[in-house]
């Protein structure tokens, strides 16, 4: 299983957002092989809190106050 970070653009939302989607692919390596999808998302949410870099707005979606925060998140987790 691998994760795909998708930048979500929606005119009604002012804050930049990233959605984390998971898919099965044989040629991709899971970054956190010993964690489940939910546990990995929690690690990502904890990192956001520790670094004051956005927040988890739903199960697989993160919101950010600035585009720079979103870029930092994408660089860290992609």
mmCIF file of the N, C-alpha and C atoms, coordinates in Angstrom:
data_MODEL
# 
_entry.id   MODEL 
# 
loop_
_atom_site.group_PDB 
_atom_site.id 
_atom_site.type_symbol 
_atom_site.label_atom_id 
_atom_site.label_alt_id 
_atom_site.label_comp_id 
_atom_site.label_asym_id 
_atom_site.label_entity_id 
_atom_site.label_seq_id 
_atom_site.pdbx_PDB_ins_code 
_atom_site.Cartn_x 
_atom_site.Cartn_y 
_atom_site.Cartn_z 
_atom_site.occupancy 
_atom_site.B_iso_or_equiv 
_atom_site.pdbx_formal_charge 
_atom_site.auth_seq_id 
_atom_site.auth_comp_id 
_atom_site.auth_asym_id 
_atom_site.auth_atom_id 
_atom_site.pdbx_PDB_model_num 
ATOM 1   N N  . UNK A 1 1  ? 0.841   -1.167 0.000  1.00 0.00 ? 1  UNK A N  1 
ATOM 2   C CA . UNK A 1 1  ? 0.000   0.000  0.000  1.00 0.00 ? 1  UNK A CA 1 
ATOM 3   C C  . UNK A 1 1  ? 0.892   1.238  0.000  1.00 0.00 ? 1  UNK A C  1 
ATOM 4   N N  . UNK A 1 2  ? 0.514   2.237  -0.760 1.00 0.00 ? 2  UNK A N  1 
ATOM 5   C CA . UNK A 1 2  ? 1.261   3.484  -0.765 1.00 0.00 ? 2  UNK A CA 1 
ATOM 6   C C  . UNK A 1 2  ? 0.291   4.645  -0.619 1.00 0.00 ? 2  UNK A C  1 
ATOM 7   N N  . UNK A 1 3  ? 0.823   5.800  -0.239 1.00 0.00 ? 3  UNK A N  1 
ATOM 8   C CA . UNK A 1 3  ? -0.035  6.962  -0.086 1.00 0.00 ? 3  UNK A CA 1 
ATOM 9   C C  . UNK A 1 3  ? 0.189   7.944  -1.221 1.00 0.00 ? 3  UNK A C  1 
ATOM 10  N N  . UNK A 1 4  ? -0.862  8.660  -1.569 1.00 0.00 ? 4  UNK A N  1 
ATOM 11  C CA . UNK A 1 4  ? -0.801  9.675  -2.599 1.00 0.00 ? 4  UNK A CA 1 
ATOM 12  C C  . UNK A 1 4  ? -1.331  10.963 -1.985 1.00 0.00 ? 4  UNK A C  1 
ATOM 13  N N  . UNK A 1 5  ? -0.522  12.020 -1.997 1.00 0.00 ? 5  UNK A N  1 
ATOM 14  C CA . UNK A 1 5  ? -0.956  13.308 -1.476 1.00 0.00 ? 5  UNK A CA 1 
ATOM 15  C C  . UNK A 1 5  ? -1.593  14.093 -2.610 1.00 0.00 ? 5  UNK A C  1 
ATOM 16  N N  . UNK A 1 6  ? -2.813  14.567 -2.389 1.00 0.00 ? 6  UNK A N  1 
ATOM 17  C CA . UNK A 1 6  ? -3.564  15.274 -3.412 1.00 0.00 ? 6  UNK A CA 1 
ATOM 18  C C  . UNK A 1 6  ? -3.931  16.655 -2.880 1.00 0.00 ? 6  UNK A C  1 
ATOM 19  N N  . UNK A 1 7  ? -3.506  17.707 -3.568 1.00 0.00 ? 7  UNK A N  1 
ATOM 20  C CA . UNK A 1 7  ? -3.886  19.065 -3.195 1.00 0.00 ? 7  UNK A CA 1 
ATOM 21  C C  . UNK A 1 7  ? -5.321  19.281 -3.656 1.00 0.00 ? 7  UNK A C  1 
ATOM 22  N N  . UNK A 1 8  ? -6.168  19.720 -2.722 1.00 0.00 ? 8  UNK A N  1 
ATOM 23  C CA . UNK A 1 8  ? -7.584  19.892 -3.009 1.00 0.00 ? 8  UNK A CA 1 
ATOM 24  C C  . UNK A 1 8  ? -7.882  21.380 -3.153 1.00 0.00 ? 8  UNK A C  1 
ATOM 25  N N  . UNK A 1 9  ? -8.476  21.749 -4.255 1.00 0.00 ? 9  UNK A N  1 
ATOM 26  C CA . UNK A 1 9  ? -8.844  23.136 -4.499 1.00 0.00 ? 9  UNK A CA 1 
ATOM 27  C C  . UNK A 1 9  ? -10.355 23.239 -4.551 1.00 0.00 ? 9  UNK A C  1 
ATOM 28  N N  . UNK A 1 10 ? -10.909 24.071 -3.679 1.00 0.00 ? 10 UNK A N  1 
ATOM 29  C CA . UNK A 1 10 ? -12.355 24.249 -3.606 1.00 0.00 ? 10 UNK A CA 1 
ATOM 30  C C  . UNK A 1 10 ? -12.612 25.720 -3.301 1.00 0.00 ? 10 UNK A C  1 
ATOM 31  N N  . UNK A 1 11 ? -13.360 26.432 -4.144 1.00 0.00 ? 11 UNK A N  1 
ATOM 32  C CA . UNK A 1 11 ? -13.538 27.879 -3.946 1.00 0.00 ? 11 UNK A CA 1 
ATOM 33  C C  . UNK A 1 11 ? -14.189 28.259 -2.613 1.00 0.00 ? 11 UNK A C  1 
ATOM 34  N N  . UNK A 1 12 ? -15.012 27.391 -2.038 1.00 0.00 ? 12 UNK A N  1 
ATOM 35  C CA . UNK A 1 12 ? -15.675 27.759 -0.785 1.00 0.00 ? 12 UNK A CA 1 
ATOM 36  C C  . UNK A 1 12 ? -14.754 27.644 0.426  1.00 0.00 ? 12 UNK A C  1 
ATOM 37  N N  . UNK A 1 13 ? -13.644 26.910 0.272  1.00 0.00 ? 13 UNK A N  1 
ATOM 38  C CA . UNK A 1 13 ? -12.661 26.792 1.354  1.00 0.00 ? 13 UNK A CA 1 
ATOM 39  C C  . UNK A 1 13 ? -11.541 27.770 1.090  1.00 0.00 ? 13 UNK A C  1 
ATOM 40  N N  . UNK A 1 14 ? -11.253 28.606 2.048  1.00 0.00 ? 14 UNK A N  1 
ATOM 41  C CA . UNK A 1 14 ? -10.179 29.592 1.897  1.00 0.00 ? 14 UNK A CA 1 
ATOM 42  C C  . UNK A 1 14 ? -8.812  28.984 2.194  1.00 0.00 ? 14 UNK A C  1 
ATOM 43  N N  . UNK A 1 15 ? -8.773  27.942 3.033  1.00 0.00 ? 15 UNK A N  1 
ATOM 44  C CA . UNK A 1 15 ? -7.503  27.363 3.446  1.00 0.00 ? 15 UNK A CA 1 
ATOM 45  C C  . UNK A 1 15 ? -7.045  26.299 2.462  1.00 0.00 ? 15 UNK A C  1 
ATOM 46  N N  . UNK A 1 16 ? -5.728  26.234 2.199  1.00 0.00 ? 16 UNK A N  1 
ATOM 47  C CA . UNK A 1 16 ? -5.214  25.150 1.356  1.00 0.00 ? 16 UNK A CA 1 
ATOM 48  C C  . UNK A 1 16 ? -5.415  23.810 2.059  1.00 0.00 ? 16 UNK A C  1 
ATOM 49  N N  . UNK A 1 17 ? -5.693  22.766 1.264  1.00 0.00 ? 17 UNK A N  1 
ATOM 50  C CA . UNK A 1 17 ? -5.939  21.440 1.843  1.00 0.00 ? 17 UNK A CA 1 
ATOM 51  C C  . UNK A 1 17 ? -5.162  20.374 1.091  1.00 0.00 ? 17 UNK A C  1 
ATOM 52  N N  . UNK A 1 18 ? -4.851  19.303 1.813  1.00 0.00 ? 18 UNK A N  1 
ATOM 53  C CA . UNK A 1 18 ? -4.233  18.124 1.211  1.00 0.00 ? 18 UNK A CA 1 
ATOM 54  C C  . UNK A 1 18 ? -5.028  16.908 1.656  1.00 0.00 ? 18 UNK A C  1 
ATOM 55  N N  . UNK A 1 19 ? -5.359  16.049 0.698  1.00 0.00 ? 19 UNK A N  1 
ATOM 56  C CA . UNK A 1 19 ? -6.051  14.805 0.998  1.00 0.00 ? 19 UNK A CA 1 
ATOM 57  C C  . UNK A 1 19 ? -5.061  13.660 0.797  1.00 0.00 ? 19 UNK A C  1 
ATOM 58  N N  . UNK A 1 20 ? -5.049  12.726 1.742  1.00 0.00 ? 20 UNK A N  1 
ATOM 59  C CA . UNK A 1 20 ? -4.158  11.571 1.663  1.00 0.00 ? 20 UNK A CA 1 
ATOM 60  C C  . UNK A 1 20 ? -4.988  10.369 1.222  1.00 0.00 ? 20 UNK A C  1 
ATOM 61  N N  . UNK A 1 21 ? -4.651  9.824  0.066  1.00 0.00 ? 21 UNK A N  1 
ATOM 62  C CA . UNK A 1 21 ? -5.343  8.650  -0.460 1.00 0.00 ? 21 UNK A CA 1 
ATOM 63  C C  . UNK A 1 21 ? -4.389  7.468  -0.471 1.00 0.00 ? 21 UNK A C  1 
ATOM 64  N N  . UNK A 1 22 ? -4.914  6.294  -0.241 1.00 0.00 ? 22 UNK A N  1 
ATOM 65  C CA . UNK A 1 22 ? -4.112  5.071  -0.227 1.00 0.00 ? 22 UNK A CA 1 
ATOM 66  C C  . UNK A 1 22 ? -4.544  4.171  -1.364 1.00 0.00 ? 22 UNK A C  1 
ATOM 67  N N  . UNK A 1 23 ? -3.588  3.457  -1.951 1.00 0.00 ? 23 UNK A N  1 
ATOM 68  C CA . UNK A 1 23 ? -3.881  2.530  -3.041 1.00 0.00 ? 23 UNK A CA 1 
ATOM 69  C C  . UNK A 1 23 ? -2.923  1.358  -2.972 1.00 0.00 ? 23 UNK A C  1 
ATOM 70  N N  . UNK A 1 24 ? -3.328  0.254  -3.568 1.00 0.00 ? 24 UNK A N  1 
ATOM 71  C CA . UNK A 1 24 ? -2.486  -0.936 -3.620 1.00 0.00 ? 24 UNK A CA 1 
ATOM 72  C C  . UNK A 1 24 ? -1.670  -0.903 -4.908 1.00 0.00 ? 24 UNK A C  1 
ATOM 73  N N  . UNK A 1 25 ? -0.379  -0.954 -4.779 1.00 0.00 ? 25 UNK A N  1 
ATOM 74  C CA . UNK A 1 25 ? 0.525   -1.052 -5.925 1.00 0.00 ? 25 UNK A CA 1 
ATOM 75  C C  . UNK A 1 25 ? 1.705   -1.904 -5.502 1.00 0.00 ? 25 UNK A C  1 
ATOM 76  N N  . UNK A 1 26 ? 2.076   -2.848 -6.318 1.00 0.00 ? 26 UNK A N  1 
ATOM 77  C CA . UNK A 1 26 ? 3.161   -3.758 -5.971 1.00 0.00 ? 26 UNK A CA 1 
ATOM 78  C C  . UNK A 1 26 ? 4.529   -3.083 -5.988 1.00 0.00 ? 26 UNK A C  1 
ATOM 79  N N  . UNK A 1 27 ? 4.725   -2.095 -6.848 1.00 0.00 ? 27 UNK A N  1 
ATOM 80  C CA . UNK A 1 27 ? 6.050   -1.511 -6.996 1.00 0.00 ? 27 UNK A CA 1 
ATOM 81  C C  . UNK A 1 27 ? 6.319   -0.352 -6.030 1.00 0.00 ? 27 UNK A C  1 
ATOM 82  N N  . UNK A 1 28 ? 5.366   0.000  -5.184 1.00 0.00 ? 28 UNK A N  1 
ATOM 83  C CA . UNK A 1 28 ? 5.571   1.059  -4.196 1.00 0.00 ? 28 UNK A CA 1 
ATOM 84  C C  . UNK A 1 28 ? 5.858   0.446  -2.845 1.00 0.00 ? 28 UNK A C  1 
ATOM 85  N N  . UNK A 1 29 ? 6.661   1.126  -2.051 1.00 0.00 ? 29 UNK A N  1 
ATOM 86  C CA . UNK A 1 29 ? 7.024   0.651  -0.721 1.00 0.00 ? 29 UNK A CA 1 
ATOM 87  C C  . UNK A 1 29 ? 6.326   1.505  0.312  1.00 0.00 ? 29 UNK A C  1 
ATOM 88  N N  . UNK A 1 30 ? 5.709   0.871  1.308  1.00 0.00 ? 30 UNK A N  1 
ATOM 89  C CA . UNK A 1 30 ? 5.051   1.596  2.386  1.00 0.00 ? 30 UNK A CA 1 
ATOM 90  C C  . UNK A 1 30 ? 6.111   2.198  3.299  1.00 0.00 ? 30 UNK A C  1 
ATOM 91  N N  . UNK A 1 31 ? 6.004   3.491  3.581  1.00 0.00 ? 31 UNK A N  1 
ATOM 92  C CA . UNK A 1 31 ? 6.967   4.180  4.431  1.00 0.00 ? 31 UNK A CA 1 
ATOM 93  C C  . UNK A 1 31 ? 6.933   3.644  5.848  1.00 0.00 ? 31 UNK A C  1 
ATOM 94  N N  . UNK A 1 32 ? 5.729   3.382  6.346  1.00 0.00 ? 32 UNK A N  1 
ATOM 95  C CA . UNK A 1 32 ? 5.549   2.886  7.702  1.00 0.00 ? 32 UNK A CA 1 
ATOM 96  C C  . UNK A 1 32 ? 4.997   1.469  7.620  1.00 0.00 ? 32 UNK A C  1 
ATOM 97  N N  . UNK A 1 33 ? 5.840   0.524  7.291  1.00 0.00 ? 33 UNK A N  1 
ATOM 98  C CA . UNK A 1 33 ? 5.391   -0.837 7.032  1.00 0.00 ? 33 UNK A CA 1 
ATOM 99  C C  . UNK A 1 33 ? 4.727   -1.484 8.244  1.00 0.00 ? 33 UNK A C  1 
ATOM 100 N N  . UNK A 1 34 ? 5.103   -1.068 9.454  1.00 0.00 ? 34 UNK A N  1 
ATOM 101 C CA . UNK A 1 34 ? 4.545   -1.686 10.650 1.00 0.00 ? 34 UNK A CA 1 
ATOM 102 C C  . UNK A 1 34 ? 3.290   -0.970 11.158 1.00 0.00 ? 34 UNK A C  1 
ATOM 103 N N  . UNK A 1 35 ? 2.847   0.095  10.479 1.00 0.00 ? 35 UNK A N  1 
ATOM 104 C CA . UNK A 1 35 ? 1.670   0.846  10.920 1.00 0.00 ? 35 UNK A CA 1 
ATOM 105 C C  . UNK A 1 35 ? 0.497   0.624  9.970  1.00 0.00 ? 35 UNK A C  1 
ATOM 106 N N  . UNK A 1 36 ? -0.707  0.693  10.511 1.00 0.00 ? 36 UNK A N  1 
ATOM 107 C CA . UNK A 1 36 ? -1.891  0.642  9.665  1.00 0.00 ? 36 UNK A CA 1 
ATOM 108 C C  . UNK A 1 36 ? -2.118  2.027  9.071  1.00 0.00 ? 36 UNK A C  1 
ATOM 109 N N  . UNK A 1 37 ? -3.048  2.120  8.140  1.00 0.00 ? 37 UNK A N  1 
ATOM 110 C CA . UNK A 1 37 ? -3.368  3.397  7.508  1.00 0.00 ? 37 UNK A CA 1 
ATOM 111 C C  . UNK A 1 37 ? -3.773  4.443  8.549  1.00 0.00 ? 37 UNK A C  1 
ATOM 112 N N  . UNK A 1 38 ? -4.638  4.061  9.480  1.00 0.00 ? 38 UNK A N  1 
ATOM 113 C CA . UNK A 1 38 ? -5.093  4.985  10.518 1.00 0.00 ? 38 UNK A CA 1 
ATOM 114 C C  . UNK A 1 38 ? -3.970  5.436  11.432 1.00 0.00 ? 38 UNK A C  1 
ATOM 115 N N  . UNK A 1 39 ? -3.071  4.516  11.766 1.00 0.00 ? 39 UNK A N  1 
ATOM 116 C CA . UNK A 1 39 ? -1.941  4.871  12.625 1.00 0.00 ? 39 UNK A CA 1 
ATOM 117 C C  . UNK A 1 39 ? -0.988  5.822  11.904 1.00 0.00 ? 39 UNK A C  1 
ATOM 118 N N  . UNK A 1 40 ? -0.771  5.590  10.617 1.00 0.00 ? 40 UNK A N  1 
ATOM 119 C CA . UNK A 1 40 ? 0.110   6.474  9.851  1.00 0.00 ? 40 UNK A CA 1 
ATOM 120 C C  . UNK A 1 40 ? -0.486  7.877  9.768  1.00 0.00 ? 40 UNK A C  1 
ATOM 121 N N  . UNK A 1 41 ? -1.802  7.962  9.547  1.00 0.00 ? 41 UNK A N  1 
ATOM 122 C CA . UNK A 1 41 ? -2.446  9.269  9.505  1.00 0.00 ? 41 UNK A CA 1 
ATOM 123 C C  . UNK A 1 41 ? -2.342  9.978  10.858 1.00 0.00 ? 41 UNK A C  1 
ATOM 124 N N  . UNK A 1 42 ? -2.386  9.223  11.952 1.00 0.00 ? 42 UNK A N  1 
ATOM 125 C CA . UNK A 1 42 ? -2.235  9.824  13.277 1.00 0.00 ? 42 UNK A CA 1 
ATOM 126 C C  . UNK A 1 42 ? -0.819  10.353 13.477 1.00 0.00 ? 42 UNK A C  1 
ATOM 127 N N  . UNK A 1 43 ? 0.187   9.635  12.971 1.00 0.00 ? 43 UNK A N  1 
ATOM 128 C CA . UNK A 1 43 ? 1.574   10.112 13.036 1.00 0.00 ? 43 UNK A CA 1 
ATOM 129 C C  . UNK A 1 43 ? 1.695   11.436 12.279 1.00 0.00 ? 43 UNK A C  1 
ATOM 130 N N  . UNK A 1 44 ? 1.051   11.517 11.120 1.00 0.00 ? 44 UNK A N  1 
ATOM 131 C CA . UNK A 1 44 ? 1.082   12.745 10.330 1.00 0.00 ? 44 UNK A CA 1 
ATOM 132 C C  . UNK A 1 44 ? 0.394   13.886 11.083 1.00 0.00 ? 44 UNK A C  1 
ATOM 133 N N  . UNK A 1 45 ? -0.733  13.594 11.720 1.00 0.00 ? 45 UNK A N  1 
ATOM 134 C CA . UNK A 1 45 ? -1.457  14.617 12.489 1.00 0.00 ? 45 UNK A CA 1 
ATOM 135 C C  . UNK A 1 45 ? -0.630  15.088 13.683 1.00 0.00 ? 45 UNK A C  1 
ATOM 136 N N  . UNK A 1 46 ? 0.035   14.164 14.367 1.00 0.00 ? 46 UNK A N  1 
ATOM 137 C CA . UNK A 1 46 ? 0.894   14.528 15.494 1.00 0.00 ? 46 UNK A CA 1 
ATOM 138 C C  . UNK A 1 46 ? 2.036   15.430 15.031 1.00 0.00 ? 46 UNK A C  1 
ATOM 139 N N  . UNK A 1 47 ? 2.606   15.129 13.877 1.00 0.00 ? 47 UNK A N  1 
ATOM 140 C CA . UNK A 1 47 ? 3.680   15.957 13.334 1.00 0.00 ? 47 UNK A CA 1 
ATOM 141 C C  . UNK A 1 47 ? 3.178   17.372 13.061 1.00 0.00 ? 47 UNK A C  1 
ATOM 142 N N  . UNK A 1 48 ? 1.950   17.490 12.541 1.00 0.00 ? 48 UNK A N  1 
ATOM 143 C CA . UNK A 1 48 ? 1.366   18.817 12.277 1.00 0.00 ? 48 UNK A CA 1 
ATOM 144 C C  . UNK A 1 48 ? 1.267   19.629 13.567 1.00 0.00 ? 48 UNK A C  1 
ATOM 145 N N  . UNK A 1 49 ? 0.827   18.992 14.643 1.00 0.00 ? 49 UNK A N  1 
ATOM 146 C CA . UNK A 1 49 ? 0.694   19.689 15.927 1.00 0.00 ? 49 UNK A CA 1 
ATOM 147 C C  . UNK A 1 49 ? 2.064   20.098 16.463 1.00 0.00 ? 49 UNK A C  1 
ATOM 148 N N  . UNK A 1 50 ? 3.015   19.179 16.438 1.00 0.00 ? 50 UNK A N  1 
ATOM 149 C CA . UNK A 1 50 ? 4.356   19.449 16.964 1.00 0.00 ? 50 UNK A CA 1 
ATOM 150 C C  . UNK A 1 50 ? 5.047   20.586 16.228 1.00 0.00 ? 50 UNK A C  1 
ATOM 151 N N  . UNK A 1 51 ? 4.791   20.713 14.934 1.00 0.00 ? 51 UNK A N  1 
ATOM 152 C CA . UNK A 1 51 ? 5.476   21.714 14.115 1.00 0.00 ? 51 UNK A CA 1 
ATOM 153 C C  . UNK A 1 51 ? 4.607   22.912 13.777 1.00 0.00 ? 51 UNK A C  1 
ATOM 154 N N  . UNK A 1 52 ? 3.431   23.006 14.387 1.00 0.00 ? 52 UNK A N  1 
ATOM 155 C CA . UNK A 1 52 ? 2.489   24.092 14.122 1.00 0.00 ? 52 UNK A CA 1 
ATOM 156 C C  . UNK A 1 52 ? 2.311   24.278 12.610 1.00 0.00 ? 52 UNK A C  1 
ATOM 157 N N  . UNK A 1 53 ? 1.999   23.178 11.964 1.00 0.00 ? 53 UNK A N  1 
ATOM 158 C CA . UNK A 1 53 ? 1.902   23.167 10.502 1.00 0.00 ? 53 UNK A CA 1 
ATOM 159 C C  . UNK A 1 53 ? 0.554   22.575 10.098 1.00 0.00 ? 53 UNK A C  1 
ATOM 160 N N  . UNK A 1 54 ? -0.502  23.352 10.221 1.00 0.00 ? 54 UNK A N  1 
ATOM 161 C CA . UNK A 1 54 ? -1.821  22.896 9.829  1.00 0.00 ? 54 UNK A CA 1 
ATOM 162 C C  . UNK A 1 54 ? -2.448  21.968 10.852 1.00 0.00 ? 54 UNK A C  1 
ATOM 163 N N  . UNK A 1 55 ? -3.546  21.331 10.449 1.00 0.00 ? 55 UNK A N  1 
ATOM 164 C CA . UNK A 1 55 ? -4.266  20.430 11.333 1.00 0.00 ? 55 UNK A CA 1 
ATOM 165 C C  . UNK A 1 55 ? -5.049  19.416 10.515 1.00 0.00 ? 55 UNK A C  1 
ATOM 166 N N  . UNK A 1 56 ? -5.401  18.331 11.164 1.00 0.00 ? 56 UNK A N  1 
ATOM 167 C CA . UNK A 1 56 ? -6.188  17.273 10.527 1.00 0.00 ? 56 UNK A CA 1 
ATOM 168 C C  . UNK A 1 56 ? -7.649  17.659 10.630 1.00 0.00 ? 56 UNK A C  1 
ATOM 169 N N  . UNK A 1 57 ? -8.295  17.872 9.485  1.00 0.00 ? 57 UNK A N  1 
ATOM 170 C CA . UNK A 1 57 ? -9.682  18.323 9.489  1.00 0.00 ? 57 UNK A CA 1 
ATOM 171 C C  . UNK A 1 57 ? -10.680 17.180 9.352  1.00 0.00 ? 57 UNK A C  1 
ATOM 172 N N  . UNK A 1 58 ? -10.256 16.059 8.829  1.00 0.00 ? 58 UNK A N  1 
ATOM 173 C CA . UNK A 1 58 ? -11.098 14.865 8.751  1.00 0.00 ? 58 UNK A CA 1 
ATOM 174 C C  . UNK A 1 58 ? -10.170 13.656 8.709  1.00 0.00 ? 58 UNK A C  1 
ATOM 175 N N  . UNK A 1 59 ? -10.731 12.486 8.510  1.00 0.00 ? 59 UNK A N  1 
ATOM 176 C CA . UNK A 1 59 ? -9.931  11.255 8.583  1.00 0.00 ? 59 UNK A CA 1 
ATOM 177 C C  . UNK A 1 59 ? -8.670  11.322 7.730  1.00 0.00 ? 59 UNK A C  1 
ATOM 178 N N  . UNK A 1 60 ? -8.809  11.737 6.475  1.00 0.00 ? 60 UNK A N  1 
ATOM 179 C CA . UNK A 1 60 ? -7.651  11.726 5.581  1.00 0.00 ? 60 UNK A CA 1 
ATOM 180 C C  . UNK A 1 60 ? -7.378  13.094 4.949  1.00 0.00 ? 60 UNK A C  1 
ATOM 181 N N  . UNK A 1 61 ? -7.789  14.172 5.621  1.00 0.00 ? 61 UNK A N  1 
ATOM 182 C CA . UNK A 1 61 ? -7.612  15.503 5.050  1.00 0.00 ? 61 UNK A CA 1 
ATOM 183 C C  . UNK A 1 61 ? -6.970  16.443 6.057  1.00 0.00 ? 61 UNK A C  1 
ATOM 184 N N  . UNK A 1 62 ? -6.028  17.244 5.579  1.00 0.00 ? 62 UNK A N  1 
ATOM 185 C CA . UNK A 1 62 ? -5.312  18.203 6.403  1.00 0.00 ? 62 UNK A CA 1 
ATOM 186 C C  . UNK A 1 62 ? -5.498  19.599 5.820  1.00 0.00 ? 62 UNK A C  1 
ATOM 187 N N  . UNK A 1 63 ? -5.676  20.599 6.693  1.00 0.00 ? 63 UNK A N  1 
ATOM 188 C CA . UNK A 1 63 ? -5.822  21.987 6.255  1.00 0.00 ? 63 UNK A CA 1 
ATOM 189 C C  . UNK A 1 63 ? -4.669  22.808 6.811  1.00 0.00 ? 63 UNK A C  1 
ATOM 190 N N  . UNK A 1 64 ? -4.345  23.882 6.070  1.00 0.00 ? 64 UNK A N  1 
ATOM 191 C CA . UNK A 1 64 ? -3.197  24.708 6.411  1.00 0.00 ? 64 UNK A CA 1 
ATOM 192 C C  . UNK A 1 64 ? -3.576  26.178 6.342  1.00 0.00 ? 64 UNK A C  1 
ATOM 193 N N  . UNK A 1 65 ? -2.910  27.001 7.161  1.00 0.00 ? 65 UNK A N  1 
ATOM 194 C CA . UNK A 1 65 ? -3.180  28.433 7.163  1.00 0.00 ? 65 UNK A CA 1 
ATOM 195 C C  . UNK A 1 65 ? -2.509  29.153 5.999  1.00 0.00 ? 65 UNK A C  1 
ATOM 196 N N  . UNK A 1 66 ? -1.404  28.616 5.524  1.00 0.00 ? 66 UNK A N  1 
ATOM 197 C CA . UNK A 1 66 ? -0.664  29.262 4.430  1.00 0.00 ? 66 UNK A CA 1 
ATOM 198 C C  . UNK A 1 66 ? -0.223  28.217 3.410  1.00 0.00 ? 66 UNK A C  1 
ATOM 199 N N  . UNK A 1 67 ? 0.030   28.649 2.182  1.00 0.00 ? 67 UNK A N  1 
ATOM 200 C CA . UNK A 1 67 ? 0.572   27.722 1.179  1.00 0.00 ? 67 UNK A CA 1 
ATOM 201 C C  . UNK A 1 67 ? 1.948   27.176 1.586  1.00 0.00 ? 67 UNK A C  1 
ATOM 202 N N  . UNK A 1 68 ? 2.717   27.959 2.332  1.00 0.00 ? 68 UNK A N  1 
ATOM 203 C CA . UNK A 1 68 ? 4.035   27.511 2.771  1.00 0.00 ? 68 UNK A CA 1 
ATOM 204 C C  . UNK A 1 68 ? 3.920   26.311 3.712  1.00 0.00 ? 68 UNK A C  1 
ATOM 205 N N  . UNK A 1 69 ? 2.929   26.329 4.603  1.00 0.00 ? 69 UNK A N  1 
ATOM 206 C CA . UNK A 1 69 ? 2.706   25.190 5.499  1.00 0.00 ? 69 UNK A CA 1 
ATOM 207 C C  . UNK A 1 69 ? 2.343   23.947 4.704  1.00 0.00 ? 69 UNK A C  1 
ATOM 208 N N  . UNK A 1 70 ? 1.501   24.122 3.694  1.00 0.00 ? 70 UNK A N  1 
ATOM 209 C CA . UNK A 1 70 ? 1.104   22.987 2.864  1.00 0.00 ? 70 UNK A CA 1 
ATOM 210 C C  . UNK A 1 70 ? 2.330   22.417 2.134  1.00 0.00 ? 70 UNK A C  1 
ATOM 211 N N  . UNK A 1 71 ? 3.195   23.282 1.633  1.00 0.00 ? 71 UNK A N  1 
ATOM 212 C CA . UNK A 1 71 ? 4.402   22.836 0.954  1.00 0.00 ? 71 UNK A CA 1 
ATOM 213 C C  . UNK A 1 71 ? 5.304   22.058 1.901  1.00 0.00 ? 71 UNK A C  1 
ATOM 214 N N  . UNK A 1 72 ? 5.453   22.553 3.135  1.00 0.00 ? 72 UNK A N  1 
ATOM 215 C CA . UNK A 1 72 ? 6.276   21.858 4.116  1.00 0.00 ? 72 UNK A CA 1 
ATOM 216 C C  . UNK A 1 72 ? 5.718   20.462 4.399  1.00 0.00 ? 72 UNK A C  1 
ATOM 217 N N  . UNK A 1 73 ? 4.400   20.347 4.528  1.00 0.00 ? 73 UNK A N  1 
ATOM 218 C CA . UNK A 1 73 ? 3.744   19.062 4.767  1.00 0.00 ? 73 UNK A CA 1 
ATOM 219 C C  . UNK A 1 73 ? 4.003   18.102 3.599  1.00 0.00 ? 73 UNK A C  1 
ATOM 220 N N  . UNK A 1 74 ? 3.834   18.593 2.384  1.00 0.00 ? 74 UNK A N  1 
ATOM 221 C CA . UNK A 1 74 ? 4.024   17.751 1.204  1.00 0.00 ? 74 UNK A CA 1 
ATOM 222 C C  . UNK A 1 74 ? 5.472   17.283 1.097  1.00 0.00 ? 74 UNK A C  1 
ATOM 223 N N  . UNK A 1 75 ? 6.422   18.183 1.368  1.00 0.00 ? 75 UNK A N  1 
ATOM 224 C CA . UNK A 1 75 ? 7.831   17.792 1.327  1.00 0.00 ? 75 UNK A CA 1 
ATOM 225 C C  . UNK A 1 75 ? 8.157   16.741 2.375  1.00 0.00 ? 75 UNK A C  1 
ATOM 226 N N  . UNK A 1 76 ? 7.546   16.858 3.543  1.00 0.00 ? 76 UNK A N  1 
ATOM 227 C CA . UNK A 1 76 ? 7.814   15.899 4.615  1.00 0.00 ? 76 UNK A CA 1 
ATOM 228 C C  . UNK A 1 76 ? 7.225   14.521 4.315  1.00 0.00 ? 76 UNK A C  1 
ATOM 229 N N  . UNK A 1 77 ? 6.004   14.473 3.813  1.00 0.00 ? 77 UNK A N  1 
ATOM 230 C CA . UNK A 1 77 ? 5.268   13.203 3.738  1.00 0.00 ? 77 UNK A CA 1 
ATOM 231 C C  . UNK A 1 77 ? 5.163   12.605 2.343  1.00 0.00 ? 77 UNK A C  1 
ATOM 232 N N  . UNK A 1 78 ? 5.678   13.252 1.314  1.00 0.00 ? 78 UNK A N  1 
ATOM 233 C CA . UNK A 1 78 ? 5.576   12.622 -0.011 1.00 0.00 ? 78 UNK A CA 1 
ATOM 234 C C  . UNK A 1 78 ? 6.791   11.781 -0.318 1.00 0.00 ? 78 UNK A C  1 
# 
